Amino acid sequence: MEKSQKKQVFLFYCSECEDLARKVAFQSDLITLQTIKWRNFDDGFPNIFINNAQDLRGQHVAFLASFSSPGVIFEQFSVLCALPRLFVASFTLVLPFFPTGSFERMEEEGDVATAYTMARLLSNIPISRGGPTSVVIYDIHALQERFYFGDHVLPLFETGIPLLKQRLHQLPESEKIVVAFPDDGAWKRFHKQLDHFPTVVCNKVREGDKRIVRLKEGNPTGCHVVIVDDLVQSGGTLIECQKVLAAHGAAKVSAYVTHGVFPMRSWERFAHKDEGSEKAFAYFWITDSCPLTVKAIANRAPFEVLSLAGSIAEALQT
């Protein structure tokens, strides 16, 4: 059986994603970067121009997006509605971080599940000449969110875990690595991808108004324990997990999250202040799914960025 032929892809990107887009294009001669003029009218609304639009007919086109705040979504969605209509052969949206993914359920009548809202919004991207739009998302918070999307788009869920595994195998003490999950949800989400590592599972219990992290199962004694989760916001849970693991004898604690959201510069809670300060986390790995965070933590220990560029380049050939 013959292998499917590789396709030439024209890759557009939002302003925040320029660095990542260049890394993606560097991965393959089949990916050509294209540009958009991002401007605003005096009233603040977008004034956008897609360069070389006449050359897109019959081409495979993709857009690399970052929905880092509600304010940038409208201008990018305007482009998402325009590109498929230019008689392109196919259209792919790469949205590494699905920002409302953790708001996927209602706990009481009146709650608005904005994960569903975002999925419905993306489901209205026009069908291209080649069919429904492919939507590439990394480590979405809950896999059942696949069913929030309508039939006009095809969600393709990817993961950053292979990048973590590759990095762990580069560590000198790799034979003593233990993977820790901060709760049962993280365990369900990731344990099958990391089943060749010993595991520790923590859980959160309520004591009055507080949520206390406790060790549920596993033994971290004498090991380099790596806490794995899909995203970090304030980082409170990770910090409490680190304390529990250290109290149970962990020799070293690190963390990996695919999406380093870190609102209000909360990454500062993890930064090594100086050579003599206590370093709760030996490493803190994130991907470049949140470009604003990548710029903020550049060259700051213990942070290391594991780039999704190679994985995105492969996904564009799917």
C-alpha positions in Angstrom: 0.0 0.0 0.0 1.5 3.4 -1.0 2.1 6.0 1.6 0.0 9.1 1.3 1.8 11.9 -0.4 3.2 14.7 1.7 1.4 18.1 1.2 2.7 21.6 1.0 1.1 23.7 3.7 0.8 27.5 3.9 0.9 28.4 7.6 -0.6 31.7 8.8 -0.2 32.7 12.5 -1.4 35.3 15.0 1.1 37.9 16.3 1.7 36.1 19.6 2.6 32.8 17.8 5.3 34.2 15.4 8.2 32.5 17.2 6.4 29.2 17.4 5.3 29.4 13.7 8.9 30.0 12.7 10.0 26.9 14.6 7.3 24.9 13.0 8.3 26.0 9.5 11.9 25.2 10.4 10.9 21.5 10.9 9.8 21.0 7.3 10.5 22.3 3.8 6.8 21.6 3.1 5.6 24.3 5.5 5.7 27.9 4.1 5.0 30.8 6.4 2.4 33.4 5.3 1.6 36.7 6.8 -1.4 38.8 7.8 -1.5 42.5 8.5 -3.0 42.9 11.9 -4.3 46.5 12.3 -7.1 48.2 14.1 -9.5 51.0 13.1 -9.7 54.1 15.3 -12.6 52.5 17.2 -10.5 49.5 18.2 -12.1 46.9 15.9 -9.8 44.8 13.7 -8.7 46.0 10.2 -7.2 42.8 8.9 -5.6 42.0 5.5 -4.6 38.5 4.4 -1.5 38.9 2.2 -1.3 36.9 -1.1 -4.9 35.7 -0.7 -5.1 35.1 -4.4 -2.4 32.5 -4.3 -4.2 30.3 -1.8 -6.6 28.7 -4.2 -6.1 24.9 -4.3 -3.5 25.1 -1.4 -3.5 23.4 2.0 -3.8 26.2 4.5 -3.4 26.3 8.3 -3.6 28.9 11.0 -1.7 28.9 14.3 -3.8 30.6 17.0 -3.4 31.7 20.6 -6.6 32.6 22.4 -4.7 34.1 25.4 -7.4 36.6 26.3 -11.0 37.3 25.1 -9.7 40.5 23.5 -7.7 38.6 20.8 -10.3 36.0 20.0 -12.5 38.1 17.7 -9.7 39.2 15.4 -8.4 35.7 15.0 -11.9 34.3 14.5 -12.4 36.8 11.7 -9.4 35.2 9.9 -10.7 31.7 10.7 -14.0 32.6 8.9 -12.2 34.1 5.9 -9.4 31.6 5.1 -11.6 28.5 4.3 -13.6 30.6 1.8 -10.6 31.4 -0.4 -11.1 28.1 -2.3 -8.4 26.3 -0.3 -7.8 22.6 -0.7 -8.1 22.1 3.1 -8.0 24.2 6.3 -6.4 23.3 9.6 -6.7 25.4 12.8 -3.8 24.7 15.3 -5.0 25.9 18.7 -2.4 24.4 21.1 -4.2 25.6 24.2 -8.0 25.4 24.4 -8.3 28.1 27.1 -11.8 27.4 28.5 -11.3 23.6 28.7 -11.4 23.5 32.5 -14.8 25.1 32.5 -16.5 22.1 31.0 -19.3 21.3 33.5 -22.2 22.8 35.5 -22.3 22.3 39.2 -25.6 24.2 39.6 -28.3 25.7 37.4 -27.0 29.0 36.1 -23.3 28.0 35.6 -22.1 28.6 32.0 -19.8 25.9 30.6 -17.6 28.2 28.5 -15.8 25.1 27.1 -19.0 24.3 25.3 -19.3 28.0 24.1 -15.8 28.0 22.7 -16.3 24.6 20.9 -19.6 25.9 19.4 -17.8 29.0 18.2 -15.1 27.0 16.5 -17.7 24.7 15.0 -18.9 27.6 12.9 -15.7 27.9 11.0 -16.8 27.5 7.3 -16.3 24.3 5.5 -13.5 24.6 2.9 -13.5 23.1 -0.5 -11.7 20.0 1.0 -14.3 19.5 3.7 -14.5 20.2 7.5 -11.8 22.1 9.3 -9.3 20.1 11.3 -8.8 21.6 14.8 -5.5 20.5 16.5 -5.5 20.9 20.3 -3.0 19.7 22.8 -3.9 18.0 26.1 -7.4 19.4 26.3 -8.6 19.4 29.9 -11.3 16.7 29.4 -11.5 14.3 26.5 -15.3 14.4 26.5 -15.1 17.9 25.2 -14.6 16.3 21.8 -18.4 15.9 21.8 -18.9 19.6 22.3 -17.8 20.3 18.7 -20.3 20.2 15.8 -19.9 18.3 12.5 -18.3 21.1 10.6 -15.0 20.6 12.3 -12.8 17.6 13.1 -11.1 17.9 16.5 -7.6 16.2 16.6 -6.4 15.9 20.1 -2.6 15.7 20.5 -0.4 15.5 23.6 2.9 17.0 24.8 3.7 13.9 26.9 6.2 12.5 24.4 8.3 15.6 24.8 8.4 15.1 28.6 9.3 11.4 28.2 12.2 12.4 25.9 13.4 14.9 28.4 13.2 12.5 31.3 15.3 10.0 29.5 18.0 12.6 29.2 18.4 13.1 32.9 21.3 11.3 34.6 19.1 9.9 37.4 16.4 8.7 35.0 16.3 5.3 36.6 15.0 6.9 39.8 12.2 8.9 38.2 8.8 8.6 39.7 5.8 10.3 38.1 3.3 11.9 40.5 -0.3 12.9 39.7 -1.8 15.7 41.7 -5.3 14.2 41.6 -7.3 11.3 40.2 -8.2 13.4 37.2 -4.6 13.8 36.1 -4.0 10.1 36.7 -6.9 9.1 34.5 -5.7 11.6 31.8 -2.0 10.6 31.6 -1.1 7.4 33.4 -1.4 5.1 30.3 1.2 7.3 28.5 3.6 7.1 31.4 2.9 3.5 32.6 6.6 2.5 32.4 7.4 4.9 35.3 6.6 4.1 38.9 3.7 6.4 40.0 2.5 8.3 43.0 -1.0 9.7 43.2 -2.1 12.6 45.5 -5.6 13.7 46.2 -7.3 16.7 47.6 -9.6 16.4 50.7 -11.7 19.1 52.3 -11.0 20.1 55.9 -13.4 22.9 56.7 -12.9 25.6 54.1 -9.5 24.3 53.1 -8.5 21.7 50.4 -5.6 19.7 51.7 -3.3 17.7 49.5 -2.4 14.2 50.7 -0.5 11.2 49.4 -3.0 8.6 48.2 -0.7 5.9 46.9 2.9 5.2 45.9 6.3 5.7 47.4 8.4 8.8 46.5 11.2 8.1 49.0 14.7 8.8 47.6 13.4 9.5 44.1 13.2 12.4 41.7 9.5 12.9 41.5 7.9 14.7 38.5 4.4 16.0 39.0 2.4 15.8 35.8 -0.7 17.8 34.9 -2.3 19.4 31.8 -2.1 23.0 33.0 -1.1 25.3 35.8 -2.9 28.5 36.8 -2.0 29.9 40.2 0.2 26.9 41.0 -1.2 26.3 44.5 -1.9 22.6 44.0 1.6 22.0 42.6 3.2 23.8 45.6 1.1 21.7 48.1 2.0 18.5 46.2 5.7 19.4 46.4 5.5 19.8 50.1 3.7 16.5 50.6 6.2 14.6 48.4 9.2 16.2 50.1 7.7 15.3 53.5 7.5 11.7 52.3 11.1 11.5 51.4 11.3 12.6 47.8 15.0 13.5 47.0 14.0 16.0 44.4 10.7 17.3 42.9 10.0 18.7 39.4 6.9 19.5 37.5 5.6 19.3 34.0 2.5 20.9 32.5 1.6 21.2 28.9 0.0 24.6 29.4 1.8 27.2 31.6 -1.1 29.7 31.9 0.3 31.5 35.0 -2.2 34.4 35.2 -1.0 37.5 37.2 2.6 36.4 36.8 2.0 33.5 39.2 5.1 31.8 37.7 7.1 34.0 40.1 6.1 31.6 42.9 8.3 29.0 41.3 11.3 31.0 40.1 14.6 30.5 41.7 15.4 33.8 43.4 19.2 33.4 43.8 21.9 30.8 44.3 21.4 30.4 48.0 17.6 30.3 48.1 15.6 27.2 48.7 14.6 25.5 45.4 11.4 23.6 45.9 11.3 22.5 42.2 14.5 21.3 40.4 12.9 21.6 37.0 9.6 23.1 35.8 8.9 22.0 32.2 6.2 23.7 30.1 5.5 23.7 26.3 5.2 26.8 24.1 1.4 26.5 23.9 1.1 29.8 25.8 3.5 32.2 24.0 3.1 35.1 26.5 4.3 32.8 29.3 7.3 31.6 27.3 8.5 35.1 26.9 8.0 35.9 30.6 9.9 32.9 31.9 12.8 33.0 29.4 16.1 32.2 31.0 14.6 31.9 34.4 15.3 28.7 36.4 13.7 26.2 37.0 11.7 26.7 33.8 12.5 24.9 30.6 10.4 25.1 27.4 9.7 21.9 25.5 8.6 23.0 22.0 5.6 21.6 20.3 7.0 22.7 16.9 7.9 19.2 15.7 4.6 17.7 16.8 2.6 20.5 15.1 4.6 20.0 11.9 3.7 16.4 11.9 0.0 17.1 12.7 -0.2 19.4 9.7 0.5 16.4 7.5 -2.3 14.4 9.1 
